[in-house]
Amino acid sequence: MADVMEPVTFGRETEGSIRDLIVPEEFIKDFHFSTDGYLMIMVRVTGGDSMRVRDFFEGTEGEVFTLKTVESNHGKEIFGKFVLDDMYMDEGPGLGVDINQEQAMVRIIMDFKTV
C-alpha cells in the first residue's frame, strides 16, 4: 500500500523544456521520505502506460526532478527538487491468470536525495 494521498507528479527538464509525469497513487507501491532528505519511491505500472513511465525514467540517474505529492501518514505535502541517486528498473508481463496474455509491466525503485 502506498503512503501517498495524491498522485505523485514528477517533473524534469529535457531539451530546454519541462516534462511532467503524473503517477496515480494506485501505482505507487512504496513511498518513504526521511527528515534527512532521502526519498524512496517504488512504482509498478501495468498496461499501456508502462512504456511511457519506463521512457520517462530510463537513463535519468543523476538528473534533478521536481516532485510533488501529499504523504498519507501526516498529510504533509512533499514538494521540492530531488536528485535521482539510484534506480532499479525491470519489465515484464503483468501478473495475471489469462492464458497467452503479455500485458506490459514496469517496476521502478528510485532513491532520491534533496538538492
DSSP file (Angstrom, degrees, kcal/mol; ACC not computed):
  #  RESIDUE AA STRUCTURE BP1 BP2  ACC     N-H-->O    O-->H-N    N-H-->O    O-->H-N    TCO  KAPPA ALPHA  PHI   PSI    X-CA   Y-CA   Z-CA
    1    1 A M              0   0    0      0, 0.0    28,-0.1     0, 0.0     2,-0.1   0.000 360.0 360.0 360.0 137.2    0.0    0.0    0.0
    2    2 A A        -     0   0    0     26,-0.2    27,-0.1    23,-0.2    28,-0.1  -0.377 360.0-141.0 -76.4 153.8    1.3    3.4   -0.9
    3    3 A D  S    S+     0   0    0     -2,-0.1    69,-2.6    69,-0.1    70,-0.4  -0.139  72.1  95.3-105.5  34.9    1.9    6.1    1.6
    4    4 A V  B     -A   71   0A   0     67,-0.3    67,-0.2    24,-0.2    -2,-0.1  -0.957  55.0-160.9-126.4 147.5    0.6    8.9   -0.5
    5    5 A M  S    S+     0   0    0     65,-3.2    66,-0.1    -2,-0.4    -1,-0.1   0.618  80.0  34.2 -96.8 -17.4   -2.8   10.5   -0.6
    6    6 A E  S    S-     0   0    0     64,-0.7    64,-0.2     1,-0.1    66,-0.1  -0.851  98.8 -78.2-131.7 164.3   -2.5   12.1   -4.0
    7    7 A P        -     0   0    0      0, 0.0     2,-0.6     0, 0.0    63,-0.1  -0.233  47.6-116.5 -57.2 155.8   -0.8   11.2   -7.3
    8    8 A V  E     -B   23   0B   0     15,-2.6    15,-2.9    61,-0.1     2,-0.6  -0.880  24.6-153.8 -98.1 124.5    3.0   11.9   -7.5
    9    9 A T  E     -BC  22  68B   0     59,-2.6    59,-1.4    -2,-0.6     2,-0.5  -0.886   9.1-168.3-101.1 122.1    4.0   14.5  -10.0
   10   10 A F  E     -BC  21  67B   0     11,-3.1    11,-2.7    -2,-0.6     2,-0.4  -0.923   6.6-177.6-107.5 132.3    7.5   14.1  -11.4
   11   11 A G  E     +BC  20  66B   0     55,-2.1    55,-2.7    -2,-0.5     2,-0.3  -0.985   6.0 167.1-128.7 142.6    8.9   17.0  -13.4
   12   12 A R  E     -B   19   0B   0      7,-2.2     7,-3.0    -2,-0.4     2,-0.5  -0.991  36.4-110.6-152.2 151.0   12.3   17.2  -15.2
   13   13 A E  E     +B   18   0B   0     51,-0.5     2,-0.4    -2,-0.3     5,-0.2  -0.687  36.0 177.0 -84.8 128.5   13.9   19.5  -17.7
   14   14 A T  E >   -B   17   0B   0      3,-3.6     3,-1.9    -2,-0.5    -2,-0.0  -0.983  67.2 -19.0-134.6 121.0   14.5   17.9  -21.1
   15   15 A E  T 3  S-     0   0    0     -2,-0.4     3,-0.1     1,-0.3    -1,-0.1   0.867 128.8 -48.4  51.7  42.5   16.0   19.7  -24.1
   16   16 A G  T 3  S+     0   0    0      1,-0.2     2,-0.3     0, 0.0    -1,-0.3   0.421 123.3  88.4  83.7  -1.7   15.1   23.1  -22.6
   17   17 A S  E <  S-B   14   0B   0     -3,-1.9    -3,-3.6    -5,-0.0     2,-0.5  -0.913  77.3-112.3-127.8 158.0   11.5   22.4  -21.6
   18   18 A I  E     -B   13   0B   0     -2,-0.3     2,-0.4    -5,-0.2    -5,-0.2  -0.752  26.9-163.3 -90.5 128.5    9.9   20.9  -18.6
   19   19 A R  E     -B   12   0B   0     -7,-3.0    -7,-2.2    -2,-0.5     2,-0.3  -0.932   6.7-159.5-109.6 135.4    8.3   17.4  -18.9
   20   20 A D  E     -B   11   0B   0     -2,-0.4     2,-0.4    -9,-0.2    -9,-0.2  -0.873  10.2-170.3-114.0 148.2    5.8   16.2  -16.3
   21   21 A L  E     -B   10   0B   0    -11,-2.7   -11,-3.1    -2,-0.3     2,-0.6  -0.980   8.3-159.2-134.6 123.5    4.7   12.7  -15.5
   22   22 A I  E     -B    9   0B   0     -2,-0.4   -13,-0.2   -13,-0.2    -2,-0.0  -0.917   5.7-166.0-106.2 120.5    1.8   12.2  -13.1
   23   23 A V  E     -B    8   0B   0    -15,-2.9   -15,-2.6    -2,-0.6     5,-0.1  -0.925  21.7-127.0-108.8 114.8    1.7    8.7  -11.5
   24   24 A P    >   -     0   0    0      0, 0.0     3,-2.1     0, 0.0     4,-0.5  -0.206  23.7-112.3 -59.4 150.9   -1.7    7.9   -9.8
   25   25 A E  G >  S+     0   0    0      1,-0.3     3,-1.0     2,-0.2   -23,-0.2   0.751 112.8  67.5 -59.7 -25.8   -1.4    6.8   -6.2
   26   26 A E  G 3  S+     0   0    0      1,-0.2    -1,-0.3   -25,-0.1    18,-0.0   0.706 100.5  50.4 -69.3 -16.8   -2.6    3.3   -7.0
   27   27 A F  G <  S+     0   0    0     -3,-2.1    17,-2.5    16,-0.1     2,-0.9   0.534  88.4  91.9 -93.7  -8.7    0.7    2.7   -9.0
   28   28 A I  E <   +D   43   0B   0     -3,-1.0    15,-0.2    -4,-0.5   -26,-0.2  -0.783  50.0 174.2 -87.8 108.8    2.8    3.9   -6.0
   29   29 A K  E     +     0   0B   0     13,-2.4     2,-0.3    -2,-0.9    14,-0.2   0.714  65.5  11.8 -91.2 -22.7    3.6    0.7   -4.2
   30   30 A D  E     +D   42   0B   0     12,-1.4    12,-2.7   -28,-0.1     2,-0.3  -0.977  59.7 177.2-155.4 143.9    6.0    2.2   -1.6
   31   31 A F  E     +D   41   0B   0     -2,-0.3     2,-0.4    10,-0.2    10,-0.2  -0.912   3.5 173.1-153.1 117.2    7.0    5.7   -0.5
   32   32 A H  E     -D   40   0B   0      8,-2.7     8,-2.7    -2,-0.3     2,-0.5  -0.984   4.6-177.8-132.4 122.4    9.4    6.7    2.3
   33   33 A F  E     -D   39   0B   0     -2,-0.4     2,-0.3     6,-0.2     6,-0.2  -0.982  11.5-161.2-118.7 125.1   10.5   10.2    3.0
   34   34 A S    >   -     0   0    0      4,-2.9     3,-1.6    -2,-0.5     4,-0.2  -0.739  28.1-120.2-106.3 156.2   13.0   10.8    5.8
   35   35 A T  T 3  S+     0   0    0     -2,-0.3    -1,-0.1     1,-0.3    -2,-0.0   0.680 108.4  67.4 -67.3 -17.1   13.8   14.0    7.6
   36   36 A D  T 3  S-     0   0    0      2,-0.1    -1,-0.3     1,-0.0    78,-0.1   0.249 123.7 -94.7 -90.7  15.6   17.4   13.9    6.4
   37   37 A G  S <  S+     0   0    0     -3,-1.6    77,-1.7     1,-0.3     2,-0.4   0.603  81.2 129.7  92.9  12.7   16.4   14.4    2.8
   38   38 A Y  E     - E   0 113B   0     75,-0.2    -4,-2.9    -4,-0.2     2,-0.4  -0.825  31.5-173.6-102.8 143.0   16.2   10.9    1.4
   39   39 A L  E     -DE  33 112B   0     73,-2.1    73,-3.5    -2,-0.4     2,-0.4  -0.997   5.6-169.6-136.6 128.4   13.2    9.7   -0.6
   40   40 A M  E     +DE  32 111B   0     -8,-2.7    -8,-2.7    -2,-0.4     2,-0.4  -0.979   8.8 179.6-119.8 130.5   12.5    6.2   -1.8
   41   41 A I  E     -DE  31 110B   0     69,-2.4    69,-3.0    -2,-0.4     2,-0.5  -0.997  12.5-163.6-131.5 132.1    9.6    5.5   -4.2
   42   42 A M  E     -DE  30 109B   0    -12,-2.7   -13,-2.4    -2,-0.4   -12,-1.4  -0.976  13.1-173.4-114.5 126.0    8.6    2.2   -5.8
   43   43 A V  E     -DE  28 108B   0     65,-2.9    65,-2.7    -2,-0.5     2,-0.4  -0.942   9.9-176.1-118.0 135.3    6.3    2.4   -8.8
   44   44 A R  E     + E   0 107B   0    -17,-2.5     2,-0.4    -2,-0.4    63,-0.2  -0.947   9.5 179.1-132.9 115.9    4.6   -0.5  -10.5
   45   45 A V  E     - E   0 106B   0     61,-2.5    61,-2.4    -2,-0.4     2,-0.3  -0.950   5.1-169.7-119.2 131.7    2.6    0.3  -13.7
   46   46 A T  E     + E   0 105B   0     -2,-0.4     3,-0.4    59,-0.2    59,-0.2  -0.855  47.5  24.7-116.4 155.9    0.8   -2.2  -15.8
   47   47 A G  S >  S-     0   0    0     57,-2.7     3,-1.7    -2,-0.3     4,-0.4  -0.475 112.3 -27.2  94.0-165.1   -0.8   -1.8  -19.2
   48   48 A G  T >> S+     0   0    0      1,-0.3     3,-0.7     2,-0.2     4,-0.5   0.750 128.8  60.6 -61.7 -29.3   -0.2    0.7  -22.0
   49   49 A D  H 3> S+     0   0    0     -3,-0.4     4,-2.1     1,-0.2    -1,-0.3   0.605  82.8  83.7 -76.5  -9.9    1.2    3.4  -19.8
   50   50 A S  H <> S+     0   0    0     -3,-1.7     4,-2.4     1,-0.2    -1,-0.2   0.884  89.3  49.8 -62.5 -37.7    4.1    1.3  -18.5
   51   51 A M  H <> S+     0   0    0     -3,-0.7     4,-2.7    -4,-0.4    -1,-0.2   0.855 108.3  53.6 -69.8 -33.7    6.2    2.1  -21.6
   52   52 A R  H  X S+     0   0    0     -4,-0.5     4,-1.7     2,-0.2    -1,-0.2   0.907 111.1  45.9 -64.8 -42.1    5.6    5.8  -21.1
   53   53 A V  H  X S+     0   0    0     -4,-2.1     4,-1.7     2,-0.2     5,-0.2   0.924 112.7  50.6 -66.5 -44.8    6.8    5.6  -17.5
   54   54 A R  H  X S+     0   0    0     -4,-2.4     4,-2.2     1,-0.2    -2,-0.2   0.934 111.1  48.2 -57.5 -47.9    9.8    3.5  -18.5
   55   55 A D  H  < S+     0   0    0     -4,-2.7    -1,-0.2     1,-0.2    -2,-0.2   0.842 108.2  55.3 -63.8 -34.2   10.8    6.0  -21.2
   56   56 A F  H  < S+     0   0    0     -4,-1.7    -1,-0.2     1,-0.2    -2,-0.2   0.888 119.8  29.7 -66.1 -39.4   10.4    9.0  -18.8
   57   57 A F  H >< S+     0   0    0     -4,-1.7     3,-1.6    -3,-0.2    -2,-0.2   0.648  87.9 117.4 -97.6 -16.9   12.8    7.5  -16.2
   58   58 A E  T 3< S+     0   0    0     -4,-2.2    -4,-0.0     1,-0.3    -3,-0.0  -0.300  90.1   0.4 -60.2 127.3   15.2    5.5  -18.4
   59   59 A G  T 3  S+     0   0    0      1,-0.1    -1,-0.3    -2,-0.0    -2,-0.0   0.738  95.3 120.4  72.0  24.8   18.8    6.8  -18.2
   60   60 A T    X   +     0   0    0     -3,-1.6     3,-2.3     2,-0.1    24,-0.3   0.305  25.5 135.2-107.2   9.8   18.0    9.6  -15.7
   61   61 A E  T 3  S+     0   0    0      1,-0.3    24,-0.2    -4,-0.1     3,-0.1  -0.365  76.3  23.3 -58.6 134.7   20.2    8.7  -12.8
   62   62 A G  T 3  S+     0   0    0     22,-3.3    -1,-0.3     1,-0.3     2,-0.1   0.287  97.2 122.3  90.7  -9.4   21.9   11.9  -11.6
   63   63 A E    <   -     0   0    0     -3,-2.3    21,-2.5    21,-0.2     2,-0.4  -0.480  64.5-114.3 -85.4 158.7   19.3   14.2  -13.0
   64   64 A V  E     - F   0  83B   0     19,-0.2   -51,-0.5    -2,-0.1     2,-0.3  -0.788  32.8-173.1 -95.5 131.6   17.2   16.7  -11.0
   65   65 A F  E     - F   0  82B   0     17,-3.6    17,-3.2    -2,-0.4     2,-0.5  -0.907  21.4-138.0-119.8 149.2   13.5   16.1  -10.6
   66   66 A T  E     -CF  11  81B   0    -55,-2.7   -55,-2.1    -2,-0.3     2,-0.4  -0.953  29.2-168.4-102.0 124.8   10.8   18.3   -9.1
   67   67 A L  E     +CF  10  80B   0     13,-2.5    13,-1.8    -2,-0.5     2,-0.3  -0.883  11.5 179.5-117.5 146.8    8.4   16.1   -7.1
   68   68 A K  E     +CF   9  79B   0    -59,-1.4   -59,-2.6    -2,-0.4     2,-0.3  -0.964  22.2 116.4-148.1 129.8    5.0   16.9   -5.6
   69   69 A T  E     - F   0  78B   0      9,-2.1     9,-2.8    -2,-0.3     2,-0.5  -0.943  53.9-103.8-167.3-177.9    2.6   14.8   -3.6
   70   70 A V  E     - F   0  77B   0     -2,-0.3   -65,-3.2     7,-0.3   -64,-0.7  -0.991  31.4-131.2-125.3 123.7    0.9   14.5   -0.1
   71   71 A E  B  >  -A    4   0A   0      5,-3.1     4,-1.1    -2,-0.5   -67,-0.3  -0.486   8.6-144.1 -72.7 138.6    2.2   11.9    2.3
   72   72 A S  T  4 S+     0   0    0    -69,-2.6   -68,-0.1    -2,-0.2    -1,-0.1   0.882  89.2  63.7 -70.9 -40.4   -0.5    9.8    3.9
   73   73 A N  T  4 S+     0   0    0    -70,-0.4    -1,-0.2     1,-0.2   -69,-0.1   0.880 127.2   4.3 -58.2 -44.2    1.0    9.4    7.4
   74   74 A H  T  4 S-     0   0    0      2,-0.1    -1,-0.2    -3,-0.0    -2,-0.2   0.345  94.6-114.7-124.3   3.8    0.9   13.0    8.4
   75   75 A G     <  +     0   0    0     -4,-1.1     2,-0.3     1,-0.2    -3,-0.2   0.726  62.1 159.5  66.7  20.7   -0.9   14.7    5.5
   76   76 A K        -     0   0    0     -5,-0.2    -5,-3.1    -6,-0.1     2,-0.4  -0.592  41.9-125.4 -82.2 133.1    2.4   16.5    4.8
   77   77 A E  E     -F   70   0B   0     -2,-0.3     2,-0.6    -7,-0.2    -7,-0.3  -0.640  18.4-155.2 -76.5 129.3    3.0   18.0    1.4
   78   78 A I  E     +F   69   0B   0     -9,-2.8    -9,-2.1    -2,-0.4     2,-0.3  -0.938  30.5 150.9-104.6 117.0    6.2   16.8   -0.2
   79   79 A F  E     +F   68   0B   0     -2,-0.6     2,-0.3   -11,-0.2   -11,-0.2  -0.978  19.4  78.8-149.8 131.8    7.4   19.3   -2.8
   80   80 A G  E    S-F   67   0B   0    -13,-1.8   -13,-2.5    -2,-0.3     2,-0.4  -0.962  71.9 -55.0 160.8-175.0   10.9   20.2   -4.0
   81   81 A K  E     +F   66   0B   0     -2,-0.3    34,-2.1   -15,-0.2     2,-0.3  -0.812  48.6 178.7 -98.6 133.8   13.9   19.4   -6.1
   82   82 A F  E     -FG  65 114B   0    -17,-3.2   -17,-3.6    -2,-0.4     2,-0.5  -0.978  24.6-133.2-135.3 144.8   15.5   15.9   -5.8
   83   83 A V  E     -FG  64 113B   0     30,-3.2    30,-2.0    -2,-0.3     2,-1.1  -0.855  25.8-123.9 -96.2 131.6   18.4   14.2   -7.5
   84   84 A L  E     + G   0 112B   0    -21,-2.5   -22,-3.3    -2,-0.5    28,-0.2  -0.657  36.3 176.0 -75.1 102.8   17.8   10.7   -8.6
   85   85 A D  E     -     0   0B   0     26,-2.1     2,-0.3    -2,-1.1    27,-0.2   0.863  60.5  -1.3 -81.0 -39.4   20.6    9.0   -6.8
   86   86 A D  E     - G   0 111B   0     25,-1.7    25,-2.9     2,-0.0     2,-0.3  -0.992  62.5-172.7-153.9 149.6   20.0    5.3   -7.7
   87   87 A M  E     - G   0 110B   0     -2,-0.3     2,-0.4    23,-0.2    23,-0.2  -0.996  11.1-165.5-150.0 140.7   17.4    3.4   -9.6
   88   88 A Y  E     - G   0 109B   0     21,-2.4    21,-2.8    -2,-0.3     2,-0.4  -0.998  18.1-179.6-122.9 130.4   16.4   -0.2  -10.3
   89   89 A M  E     + G   0 108B   0     -2,-0.4     2,-0.3    19,-0.2    19,-0.2  -0.995   6.4 171.4-133.1 135.3   14.0   -0.9  -13.2
   90   90 A D  E     - G   0 107B   0     17,-2.4    17,-2.9    -2,-0.4     2,-0.3  -0.990  11.2-159.9-140.1 154.8   12.6   -4.2  -14.5
   91   91 A E  E     + G   0 106B   0     -2,-0.3    15,-0.2    15,-0.2    13,-0.1  -0.852  25.0 125.6-127.1 159.9   10.0   -5.0  -17.1
   92   92 A G  E     - G   0 105B   0     13,-2.1    13,-0.8    -2,-0.3     2,-0.1  -0.970  59.1 -47.5 172.0-179.8    7.8   -8.0  -17.8
   93   93 A P  E     - G   0 104B   0      0, 0.0    11,-0.2     0, 0.0     9,-0.1  -0.414  65.1-105.1 -68.1 149.6    4.4   -9.3  -18.3
   94   94 A G        -     0   0    0      9,-2.1     2,-0.6     1,-0.1     9,-0.2  -0.213  39.7 -90.3 -69.0 164.6    1.9   -8.3  -15.7
   95   95 A L  S    S+     0   0    0      2,-0.0     2,-0.3     0, 0.0    -1,-0.1  -0.687  72.7 131.1 -77.8 119.9    0.7  -10.6  -13.0
   96   96 A G        -     0   0    0     -2,-0.6     5,-0.0     2,-0.1     0, 0.0  -0.983  58.4-134.6-162.8 167.8   -2.4  -12.3  -14.4
   97   97 A V        +     0   0    0     -2,-0.3     2,-0.2     2,-0.1    -1,-0.1   0.448  65.9 115.2-109.7  -3.6   -4.1  -15.6  -14.9
   98   98 A D    >   -     0   0    0      1,-0.1     3,-1.0     2,-0.0     2,-0.2  -0.459  69.4-117.6 -71.1 138.8   -5.2  -15.2  -18.5
   99   99 A I  T 3  S+     0   0    0      1,-0.2     3,-0.1    -2,-0.2    -1,-0.1  -0.551  92.0   6.4 -76.5 138.8   -3.6  -17.6  -21.0
  100  100 A N  T 3  S+     0   0    0     -2,-0.2     2,-0.6     1,-0.2    -1,-0.2   0.722  90.3 140.7  63.1  25.3   -1.4  -16.0  -23.7
  101  101 A Q    <   -     0   0    0     -3,-1.0     2,-0.3    -7,-0.1    -1,-0.2  -0.884  28.6-178.8-101.1 124.0   -1.7  -12.5  -22.2
  102  102 A E        +     0   0    0     -2,-0.6     2,-0.2    -3,-0.1    -1,-0.1  -0.529  12.8 175.9-117.1  61.6    1.5  -10.5  -22.4
  103  103 A Q        -     0   0    0     -2,-0.3    -9,-2.1    -9,-0.2    -2,-0.0  -0.489  34.4-112.3 -69.4 134.4    0.4   -7.3  -20.7
  104  104 A A  E     + G   0  93B   0    -11,-0.2   -57,-2.7    -2,-0.2     2,-0.3  -0.350  39.5 177.1 -69.2 146.8    3.2   -4.9  -20.3
  105  105 A M  E     -EG  46  92B   0    -13,-0.8   -13,-2.1   -59,-0.2     2,-0.4  -0.987  11.8-171.6-150.2 141.3    4.5   -4.1  -16.8
  106  106 A V  E     -EG  45  91B   0    -61,-2.4   -61,-2.5    -2,-0.3     2,-0.4  -1.000   3.1-167.3-134.4 138.5    7.3   -1.9  -15.4
  107  107 A R  E     -EG  44  90B   0    -17,-2.9   -17,-2.4    -2,-0.4     2,-0.4  -0.993   9.3-176.7-123.7 130.2    8.6   -1.7  -11.8
  108  108 A I  E     -EG  43  89B   0    -65,-2.7   -65,-2.9    -2,-0.4     2,-0.5  -0.992  12.6-166.2-131.6 128.4   10.9    1.1  -10.8
  109  109 A I  E     -EG  42  88B   0    -21,-2.8   -21,-2.4    -2,-0.4     2,-0.4  -0.970  19.0-172.3-112.2 121.0   12.6    1.6   -7.4
  110  110 A M  E     -EG  41  87B   0    -69,-3.0   -69,-2.4    -2,-0.5     2,-0.5  -0.941  16.9-160.8-123.0 134.4   14.1    5.1   -7.1
  111  111 A D  E     -EG  40  86B   0    -25,-2.9   -26,-2.1    -2,-0.4   -25,-1.7  -0.966  19.2-174.7-111.6 123.0   16.2    6.6   -4.4
  112  112 A F  E     -EG  39  84B   0    -73,-3.5   -73,-2.1    -2,-0.5     2,-0.4  -0.813  14.0-158.0-115.3 155.2   16.3   10.4   -4.3
  113  113 A K  E     -EG  38  83B   0    -30,-2.0   -30,-3.2    -2,-0.3   -75,-0.2  -0.974  31.7-106.2-125.8 145.7   18.3   13.0   -2.3
  114  114 A T  E       G   0  82B   0    -77,-1.7   -32,-0.2    -2,-0.4   -34,-0.0  -0.378 360.0 360.0 -68.3 150.6   17.2   16.6   -1.8
  115  115 A V              0   0    0    -34,-2.1    -1,-0.1    -2,-0.1   -33,-0.1   0.432 360.0 360.0 -86.4 360.0   19.1   19.2   -3.8
